[in-house]
Amino acid sequence: MVAKLPPLKAIQYFEAAARHLSLTRASAELNVTHSAVSHQVKALEEWLGVRLFKRVNRAVVLTDAGQAYVRPVRQAFERLGEASRLLRARETGGALTVSVMPSFAAKWLVPRLSRFRALHPDIDVRISASPTLVNFDREDVDVAIRYGRGHWPGLRTDLLLQEALYPVCSPKLLEGPLPLRAPEDLRHHPLLQDSDWNIDFWQIWLDKAGVGTMSQLPGMSFNYSNLMLQAAIDGLGVALTHAALAEDDLAAGRLVKPFAIEIRTDYSYYLVAPESAADRPKVEAFRHWLMNEAKGLARGPDDHSP
């Protein structure tokens, strides 16, 4: 059972008066009137049933009871202040754990984190890369980046990137004895894909390109898209990729976009967080930065096609 506490305002006023040994200086520190301090001290004395101050030669001094009382009061204030400081540090800085799919972390998020660190050096970012959905109730995770339709009950959901899929390949596949000049030329090259797809996006793209089903060289599949893109960079075939994952490699010239044809799905990237944590300053800082980073791609990637 919690002990009954005295009036907390009276405690605050008493501590200030005891520290200054002056009701006038205490009132100036607290930005209140002299009579307000006197009233609160008197109310505390009545609540405790003892006198805390006495006058000696026109000066205010602590009684024996006041001296005995002020020490634990100050200790309590110090503990309360330290606990508040630690909590504020946890909310505004400290560790921010982000759950994210490995490929999105490697190809999009991590290459941009230096800009977040420059803006918020007090926030310790911890990346938890996993293909599984985080359980916020059981895991120590603040926010997550998910790929889906955006329906996750109980979570605040912010649309990050609406995605397109298109082929990419090494620049060297545009030359040589079997150059990629038209979608029909894909029959001469292995098609690379993500093994987690439960939809044949390559066939959807081929249909949109007007070539339909065609005989194909044996392709390759990867359980992580960043591995698929590395295979494309190495010239092992043509990858059908999400725009966000290929953006930096296209800009650097490691990959090219041989055709302008894109397909879209009803899946997108979202930033999600529990409602109870969504408004924490460090989470809000990360959300604000992340949404600004995504704006560049949301306006549409540069045309990297030849």
MODARA-V548701 format. One line per field, one symbol per residue. psi: psi as a letter, one per 30 degrees, with the letter a starting at -180 (. if undefined). A space follows every 10 residues. Layout:
BEGIN
psi: ???
END
This chain:
BEGIN
psi: kkkkklkeee eeeeeeeeef hkeeeeeeef hlleeeeeee eeeeeeefgl kfllkjhglk lkleeeeeef efeeeeeeee eeeeeeeeee efbakjkjkl keeeeefeee fffeeeeeei ffkjkjkjkk flkkjfffki kellkljafg jjkfkkkkke kkllklkllk ffffaafikj eleffffgkk kklkffkgki eeeeeeeefg faklkklkak lkfkfeeeee eeeggfakkj lkeeffeeee efgflljfkf kllllgklkk kklkefffgk eeeeeeeeee eeefeeeffk lljgl.
END
